[in-house]
Amino acid sequence: MMLRIDQVLVICATSALLAAGAQPLLAQPPAGRQGQSRQEALRQRIMQRVLGDVPFTAQDSMIQRIVQRLDFENYKALIKGLTQFGDREQGTERNERAIDWIEQQLRSWGYETERLHYEYRGEPRSQVYATKVGSTVPGEMYILGAHMDGRGGGEGANDDASGTALVMEIARVLASPDIVTERSIRFALWNNEETGLNGSRAYVEQRAPLQGIEDPPGSGRYPEPKWLGMIQHDMMLWDHGNPVQHDQVLDADVDIEFQLNSAKAEESARLALELLNANRKFATDYPAVMSNAMSNTDSTPFMNHTAAVSLRENRRLYETGMGANPHWHRPTDLFVTYSDADFRLGFNAAQTTLGAVAKLAGARITSASSEEGR
């Protein structure tokens, strides 16, 4: 069933009020739990007010510990590593070497990788993905995606090394042996986005019919777990306003988009709200906003199959498409073009996505001692 416009307006209005820090009508702040110290109770009340009276639960505390394992310098290093291959344009030798490099990184963290093969204009292409297998519900999964190919003759640092590195950094954190997830999480690094989403379309065409099939029967192995949601990351660094300013603008934010005109609009709006709330709980520097005109990115082929959203630096149609990023598909899309403030916007998107997917997939740390010395 399509999500009615009035339903979406209610959802978006509610999220906007929460993002603004709106408070429910309470006669007084909630009392602390029995046995809490006065300081603990006060901290809980302050946190609830910051979150619009959304409680910060024991599960949230666990997720926060996981999110804190993200490393800003490592995120930048992964972007830098991808830029050594230039713009990674599909069909080139530099694109193939970049895919090999991504695969090597994933394997170095302990993942078994797979390649999806397809054709583009009669020529063979491939893209790599890896999976964190769920401990109790391996037959269901969330997909985190970004496109590793670029264009424009630069380094594709923002479009889309910034999104690819984000997915890889989350994969690195979740590869830790002391982190388990109830459900599976797949990390997909698409190719041929720039030619019309060909890589992600090929994935949907080949893999959608295989969802949830145990193979071989009775093995507990699911080559393609049932899709619960797809979260795409595309151009994460640049929010300098329009007209464009030299520095990141003071109201820079992470844009979370879903597509109102899709078969799974209601599910996608709910997934977007999960990300919005995760940003409020776990992101350290930049807020997030939500809109309903997702377009021109690799979550599009998924949007009639499962909940699908994209995270970006700007809204694709109304900001990026209107000239908000002067480096888009230009030789100036270089690692050195961006400041730490820019890189930190992408890092906050990583915190947002990891916070949301850790909750949805049931992530937890299995031993406290493993965090010693981190």
N, C-alpha and C positions, 0 to 999 in steps of 0.2 A: 504494500500500500504506500502511495506517495505521501510524504509529510506535507500537511496543509500549511500554507503560508502563515496563518494565524498561530499555528503551533510553533513554528520556527520563531516567529516574532516574540512569543512568550518565552521560549528558551533563551533567545539572544538577549531579551530585555532583562531576564533574571540573571544571566551571566554578567551583563554589564553592571547591574546593581551590585553584584557580589564583587566584581573587580574594583568597583569604586569604594568598597568597604562598607556597604550598606549593612545596617544592623537590624535584626528582627526586634519586634517590640517585646522587651523583657522588663519586668518590674525591677529586677536587680540581676547582677551577674550570677551565673550558676555557682552553687556552693561547691567547695572542693570535696573530693572523696574522703571517706572516713580513713583516718590514718595518715593523710597528707599533711606535710608541714605547711605552715602559712605561706612560706616562700614558694613551694611547689604549687599550691593552689593559686597564688597570684600569677605565677608564670602561665598556668593553664588558662586563666581568664584572659590574660593579655593576648595569648596565642589565638584563642577563640575569637577575640575582637578583631585581630588582624585578618583572620580568615573568614570574617563575616559570620561568626559563631559556628563555623564548621569545625568540629573537634579534631585535634591533632592526636591521632590514636596511637596505640602501641605498634600497629602495623606501619603507620606513617614514620614512626621513629626507626623502625627496621629499614624501611625504604630510604630514609634520609642517610643512614649509614652506607647503603649501597651507592646512592647518588654521590656521596662525598668521595667515593673512589675514582670518579672521573678526574682526569688530570688535564688542566688547561694547557700546560706546555706540551704534553703528549698530543693533544688535539692539534695544536699548531704544527708539531713535527709531522703528523700524518698528512696534513695539508701540504707542507713543504715537500714531503716525500712524493706525493702525487704530482706536484708541479715539475719535478725533474723530467717528466715525460711530455712537457709542453701541454698543448691543449687536448691531447688524447683523442683527436678526431677519429671517428669510426672508420674502419677500413685501412688504417695506417699501421705501420710497424710500431709506432710509439703507443698506439692504442693497445695493441697486443701485448707489448711489454708491460704496460700499466696493469692490465688484467692479471698477468703473471705475478706482478709485485703484490697486488691486493691478495691474491690467493696465497702467496708465501707468508704474508703477514697473518692471515687467518689461521693458517696451519701452524705457525709459530706459537699461537696461543692455545693450540690443542684441538682445533676444529677439524672435522672431516669436511672437505669442500666438494662441491659438485659444480658441473658446468651445464648450462642449458644451451643447446645448439639450435640455430635457426638460420634462415637465409634472408639476405637483404639484397634485392635486385639481382637474384641469382647467384650471389656470392656468399660463402659461409661466414657466419658470425657466431660469437659465443659470449656468455657472461657468467659470472661466478656467484655462488651463494653458499652460505653455511648455516647450520642450525644448532641452536641450544635445545636439546631434546628435553621435554618435560618429564618430571619424575613420576607424576601420578596420572596426568592426562596428556600423554604424548600425542594423541590423535587430534588435538586442537592447537592452533597456533596464531600468533600475531606476526605480521611481516613488517619489518623496518627496511625501507628502501631509500636509495639515492642513485642518481645516474653518474657513472664515472667518465663518460665521454663528454667532450666539449667541442668548441669551435671558436674561431675568431683570431687564431694566430698567436695568442698570448700563452698563458699557462693554465687557463681555466681554474684559477685559484678559488674564485667565488662560485663559478658556474661550471662544474659543481664539485670541485674538490672539497669545498666547505661542507656539503651534505654527505659526501662519501666518507670523509674523515669522521664526521659525527657518528654515522652508523658503525664505522670500524671501532671507534673509541668505546661505544656502548658494548660492542661485541667483546672487546678486550676485557672490560670490567666483568661482564657476565661469564667470561670463560674461567674465572677464578674457581678452583675446585670446591671452595667452601660456600659458593652461592648455588642454590638450586631453585628451579622454577617448577611450579606444578604443571603449567602448560608450556608448549614449545614456542620458541621465538626464532624466526628466520631473518637473516641479514642478507639482503639481495642488493647487489651493485649492478644496476642496469646498464646495458650498452644501447646505442642507437636511439637515445632519447631525442637528440637534436635533429634526427631525420623523421620524426613523427611518432615517437614512443614505441618504436618497433620492437625493442627488446622486452619491455614490459608487456606489450600486446602478445608477443610470442609466448611468454611465460603463462599468461592467462589462457591462451588457446590450448597450450599443451598440458597444463597442470590442473586447470579447474575441474576437468572430469575425474581426476584421480583423488579428489579430496576425501579424507576420512577412510580410505580403503587400507585395511591391514594387509600387508604383503611381506612374507607369506602369511596366510591365515594362522592365527594363534601365536605369532611370533612377537607381538607387541610392538612391531615396527610399522611406521606409517610414513612411506616416502613423501606423501603430500598430505599433511594433517589438514583438518577442516579449518578454513579461514575464519577467524573471528574479527579481524580488522587489519587494514593496511595503512601504515603511516609513512608518507613520503617526505623527503627533505631536499629542497631544491633552492639554492642560492640563499645563504644564511647570514651573510656578513654586513650588508650595506643598507643602512637606513639613515640616509643623509637628507631626507626631505625632498620636496619638489616645489619650487626651484631648489636645486641641489646645493648643499652647503659643504664646506671643507671637512667639517667634523661630523661625527655621529650626532644626530639631533637629540635634544634632551628628552623628547617623548618617543624615542626609538622603542620598538617592541617586536616580539615574535608574533607573526601572523599565522593563525590556524584557520585553514579554509576547508570547507566541505562543499559539495555541490547539491544545491536544493533540487535541481532537475535531474534526480537520479532515483533508481529503484530502491536504494538503501539510504535515502536521505535522513530518515529518523534515526537509524542506527549510527549514521555518520555524525549527526549532530550530537548524539550522546557521547561518542568517542571524542569529539572535539571538546566537549565539556570536561571530560576526564583529563584531557591535556591542559585545559585552562586551569583547572583546580590544582593539577600537579605543578604547574608553573608558579602558582601562588604559594604553594607549600615548599618547593624545593629550589626554584631558581634564585640566584643570588643578586642579580644586577638589573635584569630587564623584565618587564611585565609581558603578558600575552594578550592578544585580542582575537576575536573569533568572527568569521564572516562566512557567507554561504555561496560564493562564486568561484570555487576551485576550478582551475582550468590549466590546460597546456602543461601537464606534468604526469609522472608515471603512476600516480594513484588513479588517474582517469579510467584506464582499462578495468580497474577493479570495482568501480563505484556502483555497478549494477549487480555485483556478486556478493559484496561484503561491505561493512563499514569502511569508508576510505576518506582520509584527510591528508592534507599537505601542510607542512610547516615551511615558512619562507621568511625572508627579510621584509618583504612588502607584498601587498595583494597583487597577484599576477596581472589581472586585467586592468585594474584601476590605478595602479602605481607603477609597477615594473613596465607594463605595456605602454605607459604614458611618459616614459623617459626618466623615471626616478633613479635609474642606475646607468651612468654614462660609460661604465666599463663592460656592460653586458655585450658579449660576443665581440669584444674589441681586443686589440693587442695589449691594452693596458690592464687586462684582468690578470695581474701578476701578484705573487705573494707579497712583494715589497710595497704594493699599492695600499695595503690595508694596515691599520693601526691595531694596537691591542684592544682598543675599545670596539673595533669592528669584529675582531676574532672572538671577543667575549660575548658578543650578541649570538654568534653561532654556538658558543659553549653553553650559553643559557638555554638555547633550544635543545641541546643534548641533555641538560639537566631536566628539562620539561618532559622530553620523550621518555627518558629512563625512569623518571618518577612515575609516569602514567603506566608504562608497560610493566614495570616491576609490580605494581599493584594488580593490574589486570591478569598478569600471568602467574601471580602468586609467588613472587620471589622472596627468598629469605636467606639469611646467613646462618650456616649450620653450627658454627663454633665461634665464640668470642675471642678465643686465644689467637685465632688466625689473624686478627687485626693488629696484634702487637707489632710495633716497629713500622707500621705503615705511615 
